């Protein structure tokens, strides 16, 4: 297997050749982890790495197909995974659509979509610090709102 079992794509667990689809699947797991602080397959006990990988694979497949993975997440995560999981090996993902899904979620939650590297040196004065604090507060509220319903473990794999 290639990659960290917690974040790797289902195909990585199966030993199948990986594609762009698998990179996007892994990115989805990372985004879910960063938002919620946990994934359903964390803390799995096993005798060895092979058994652990098999158990994680089963939980991933079940939680995606049942929709359980997305229960406490904004609907955009399910939409993202629906698109990614339907991709064929050679298919070029519609990156614009995937970015738009996450950007709309971001904007709907009150973020302004300005990044540090987009702010000119002249803008980095007192007003910049106030704006950063405001955005940090929005981010903390967003994360708290999404975590409030989560009751998962934060144990390591």
C-alpha positions as CSV (number, residue, x, y, z in Angstrom):
1,X,0.0,0.0,0.0
2,X,1.1,3.6,-0.7
3,X,0.2,6.4,1.7
4,X,-1.2,6.9,5.1
5,X,-4.1,4.4,5.7
6,X,-6.2,7.2,7.4
7,X,-6.2,9.3,4.3
8,X,-5.4,7.1,1.3
9,X,-7.9,6.2,-1.3
10,X,-9.8,2.9,-1.4
11,X,-7.8,1.8,-4.4
12,X,-4.6,2.3,-2.4
13,X,-5.9,-0.2,0.2
14,X,-6.7,-2.6,-2.7
15,X,-3.3,-2.3,-4.3
16,X,-4.8,-0.9,-7.5
17,X,-2.9,1.6,-9.7
18,X,-3.7,5.1,-8.5
19,X,-5.0,8.0,-10.6
20,X,-6.1,11.6,-10.2
21,X,-9.5,10.3,-8.8
22,X,-7.6,8.7,-5.9
23,X,-5.7,11.9,-5.1
24,X,-9.0,13.8,-4.9
25,X,-10.5,11.1,-2.7
26,X,-7.6,11.4,-0.3
27,X,-7.9,15.2,-0.4
28,X,-11.6,14.7,0.6
29,X,-10.6,12.7,3.7
30,X,-8.1,15.3,4.7
31,X,-10.7,18.1,4.4
32,X,-13.2,16.1,6.5
33,X,-10.5,15.4,9.1
34,X,-9.5,19.1,9.2
35,X,-13.1,20.2,9.6
36,X,-14.4,17.6,12.0
37,X,-11.2,16.4,13.8
38,X,-11.9,12.7,13.3
39,X,-12.7,10.0,10.7
40,X,-14.8,6.9,11.4
41,X,-11.8,4.5,10.9
42,X,-9.5,6.1,13.4
43,X,-8.3,4.0,16.3
44,X,-8.8,0.7,14.6
45,X,-7.0,-2.1,16.4
46,X,-5.4,-5.0,14.4
47,X,-2.7,-7.6,14.7
48,X,-0.7,-6.2,11.8
49,X,-0.7,-3.6,9.1
50,X,-2.4,-5.8,6.5
51,X,-5.3,-6.6,8.8
52,X,-5.6,-2.9,9.9
53,X,-5.7,-1.8,6.2
54,X,-8.4,-4.3,5.5
55,X,-10.5,-3.1,8.4
56,X,-10.1,0.5,7.4
57,X,-11.0,-0.3,3.8
58,X,-14.2,-2.0,4.9
59,X,-15.2,1.0,7.1
60,X,-14.4,3.5,4.3
61,X,-16.4,1.6,1.8
62,X,-19.4,1.2,4.2
63,X,-19.4,4.8,5.4
64,X,-19.3,6.2,1.9
65,X,-21.9,3.9,0.4
66,X,-24.2,4.4,3.4
67,X,-23.7,8.1,3.5
68,X,-22.7,7.8,7.2
69,X,-19.4,9.6,6.5
70,X,-21.3,12.8,5.5
71,X,-24.1,12.8,8.2
72,X,-22.7,15.7,10.2
73,X,-21.0,17.5,7.4
74,X,-22.2,20.2,5.0
75,X,-24.0,18.7,2.0
76,X,-21.1,19.9,-0.2
77,X,-18.9,17.1,1.0
78,X,-21.3,14.4,-0.2
79,X,-21.6,16.2,-3.5
80,X,-17.8,16.3,-3.8
81,X,-17.4,12.6,-3.0
82,X,-20.3,11.7,-5.4
83,X,-18.4,13.3,-8.2
84,X,-15.0,12.0,-7.3
85,X,-16.1,8.4,-6.7
86,X,-17.9,8.3,-10.1
87,X,-14.7,9.2,-12.0
88,X,-13.1,6.6,-14.2
89,X,-9.3,5.9,-14.1
90,X,-8.3,7.9,-17.1
91,X,-11.0,10.6,-16.7
92,X,-9.9,14.2,-16.2
93,X,-11.7,15.5,-13.2
94,X,-13.7,18.7,-13.5
95,X,-11.4,20.6,-11.1
96,X,-13.3,23.8,-11.6
97,X,-16.6,22.2,-10.5
98,X,-14.9,20.6,-7.4
99,X,-13.3,23.9,-6.4
100,X,-16.6,25.8,-7.0
101,X,-18.4,23.4,-4.6
102,X,-15.9,24.1,-1.8
103,X,-15.7,27.8,-2.6
104,X,-19.5,28.2,-2.4
105,X,-19.5,26.4,1.0
106,X,-16.7,28.6,2.2
107,X,-18.5,31.8,1.1
108,X,-21.9,30.6,2.4
109,X,-20.3,30.2,5.8
110,X,-19.2,33.8,5.8
111,X,-15.6,33.7,4.7
112,X,-14.3,36.4,2.3
113,X,-12.0,34.2,0.2
114,X,-9.1,36.5,0.5
115,X,-5.7,34.9,1.3
116,X,-2.6,36.3,2.9
117,X,-0.6,36.1,-0.4
118,X,-3.3,38.2,-2.1
119,X,-2.9,41.1,0.2
120,X,-0.4,43.8,-0.8
121,X,2.3,45.1,1.5
122,X,0.3,48.4,1.8
123,X,-2.7,46.6,3.2
124,X,-0.7,44.9,6.0
125,X,-1.4,47.7,8.5
126,X,-3.6,48.0,11.5
127,X,-6.8,47.3,9.5
128,X,-5.3,44.0,8.3
129,X,-4.9,42.8,11.9
130,X,-8.5,43.6,12.7
131,X,-9.7,41.8,9.6
132,X,-7.6,38.8,10.4
133,X,-9.1,38.6,13.9
134,X,-12.6,38.9,12.4
135,X,-12.0,36.1,9.9
136,X,-10.4,33.9,12.6
137,X,-13.6,34.3,14.7
138,X,-15.7,33.3,11.7
139,X,-13.5,30.2,11.2
140,X,-13.7,29.3,14.8
141,X,-17.5,29.6,14.7
142,X,-17.7,27.5,11.5
143,X,-15.5,24.7,13.0
144,X,-17.5,24.8,16.3
145,X,-20.8,24.6,14.4
146,X,-19.7,21.6,12.4
147,X,-18.1,19.9,15.4
148,X,-21.0,20.4,17.8
149,X,-22.8,17.4,16.5
150,X,-19.7,15.2,16.1
151,X,-19.2,12.6,18.7
152,X,-16.1,10.8,17.2
153,X,-12.8,9.8,18.6
154,X,-9.7,11.8,17.9
155,X,-7.4,8.8,18.5
156,X,-4.6,8.1,16.0
157,X,-4.9,5.1,13.6
